[in-house]
Amino acid sequence: MAPRPVIFGNFHFQKRPPKTTTMSLKRRDFIRLSAGKASLGSALLYGMPAFLSADGAYLSSASASSLNDLKPMTGDVAPITLQERLSRVEKAQRLMVENKIEALLLDSGTSLVYFTGISWWPSERTMVAVIPAKGEVKYISPAFEAERLRELIKIGTEVRTWEEHESPYKVIAGVFKDFGIKSGNIGIEERVRFFIMDGVRKEASHLNYVSGDPVTMPCRLIKSPAEIALLKKANDITIAAYKATVALLHEGMTPADFQAIATDAHARLGVNGEIGANFGQASAYPHGSIQPQHLKKGDVIIMDGGGKVEGYTSDISRTIVFGAAPTDRQRQIWDLEKKAQSAGFAAARIGAPCENVDIAARKVLTDAGFGPGYKIPGLPHRTGHGIGMDMHEWGNMVLGNKLPLQAGMCFSVEPMIAIYGEFGMRLEDCAYMTEEGPQWFSQPSPAIDQPFAP
């Protein structure tokens, strides 16, 4: 029976069976690998045999750090301040007035953290925040959770409670009434679960319920300098995790082996993070394959993942060839992928529509005979997505998105080339807009045999 797939974000990889006698990365091997050292240069990728020789001896080099050498990189991290969160609430209230929205309803999730700093598990018991167009933020909580919630509150003071046999929706409707909201629009943030919105709507049916996107999207779309700094740190850490993980590639390993090492590397660097991988023909699938995979020489490896720093995430992809010199075909496609990524980045200009990034990158590929459009062989998905606290946010680099690029917008540039039955290649780095143009969070790969910039 084939191992089941595991999904990390949008990336699938093969789950390691619970018991096996053929798994290449045994506990003693992992310890030995962790204690050793391996080259990160071109020799790592194709100039030497796999990192485990035929007799199981570890092939070491003094040029790279082992997992044991990794240290936390978060000592200089500056969290988002209370003052910045207060300014976010003020901006949301201005946008509510402009969009004729009387209040914004927030469920557990990213936007609740963004505005209030409160991280709350989204259980079946309703706990929400209400940001009014005028007034202080109020919270509605299960009564037995109220004291725990009060420990977390930094913005607003009032918590209204409901007992287990009572309706939280009546309490929410009462909050609207006490804010003086007798008619008009209530904005529903995109992550509010239907049962909550439906319950509120039934208790306050005289109000109109609309998308909260006109409020939340402009707030979260444009990142502050503090947010940019956190995103940069997240990318720096993921690159360090990549280097440590790629150094431990060896014949016979599975995607699950790779992911376990990458998760460990992120943890040693001080964050939660993960990197998925797919090998050989499976690399052609944009988000991976359920087919069993064991790494062998000459395989294309596509890797994709990131980590979080104070809630802000990285997202980086790298593509290499393992254990052998790249073929002319592999090098040609990698170089084309690099050219497409560079074209997408160059098209990002202040005031230009987001779609220009996709148009420019895709043109490189169609001019080379791939596609057209989303057809395979070619680029089967958009060229990029917005990024911030969520790995995928507003601001997609996709045909039809006329949203003008603005300073503070952050997004990925990742025009994959998928060739079913052969391999796939994707280079993904994220960028942020300045008044002078785009800047990379992570420096792109220089060459197929040099995945990391100096």
RAHUUR-V982566 format. One record per backbone hydrogen bond with DSSP energy under -1.0 kcal/mol. NH is the residue of the N-H (numbers start at 1). CO is the residue of the C=O. Records with the same first field share a line. If there is no record, write none. Layout:
NH=CO ; CO
This chain:
6=13
8=11
11=8
12=287
13=6
15=4
26=24
30=26
31=27
32=28
33=29
34=30
35=31
36=32
44=41
46=42
47=42
53=57
56=53
59=51
61=37
68=34
69=66
70=67
73=269
77=74
85=81
86=82
87=83
88=84
89=85
90=86
91=87
92=88
93=89
94=90
95=91
96=92
97=93
98=94
99=95
100=97
101=96
102=185
104=131
105=187
106=129
113=109
114=110
115=111
116=112
117=113
123=121
128=140
129=106
130=138
131=104
133=102
138=130
139=158
140=128
141=160
143=162
145=142
146=143
149=145
150=146
151=147
152=149
153=149
160=139
162=141
166=163
171=167
172=168
173=169
174=170
175=171
176=172
177=173
178=174
179=175
180=177
181=176
182=180
186=208
187=103
188=210
189=105
192=189
197=193
198=194
199=195
200=196
201=197
202=198
203=199
204=200
207=204
208=184
210=186
212=188
215=212
216=212
217=213
219=215
220=216
221=217
223=408
228=224
229=225
230=226
231=227
232=228
233=229
234=230
235=231
236=232
237=233
238=234
239=235
240=236
241=237
242=238
243=239
244=240
245=241
246=242
247=243
248=245
249=246
252=295
253=250
258=254
259=255
260=256
261=257
262=258
263=259
264=260
265=261
266=262
267=263
268=264
269=265
270=267
271=266
274=306
276=304
278=302
280=300
282=279
283=280
284=281
285=282
288=285
295=253
298=322
299=296
301=320
302=278
303=318
304=276
305=316
306=274
308=272
309=312
312=309
313=388
314=307
316=305
317=428
318=303
320=301
322=299
323=45
331=327
332=328
333=329
334=330
335=331
336=332
337=333
338=334
339=335
340=336
341=337
342=338
343=339
344=340
345=341
346=342
347=343
348=345
351=405
352=349
354=403
355=401
356=353
357=354
359=355
360=356
361=357
362=358
363=359
364=360
365=361
366=362
367=363
369=366
370=365
371=377
375=372
378=418
383=397
384=397
386=393
387=410
388=390
393=386
397=384
398=396
401=398
402=400
405=352
408=433
409=406
411=431
412=385
413=429
414=383
416=414
417=425
418=378
419=423
422=419
423=419
425=417
428=317
429=413
431=411
432=439
433=409
434=437
437=434
439=432
441=430
447=450
450=447
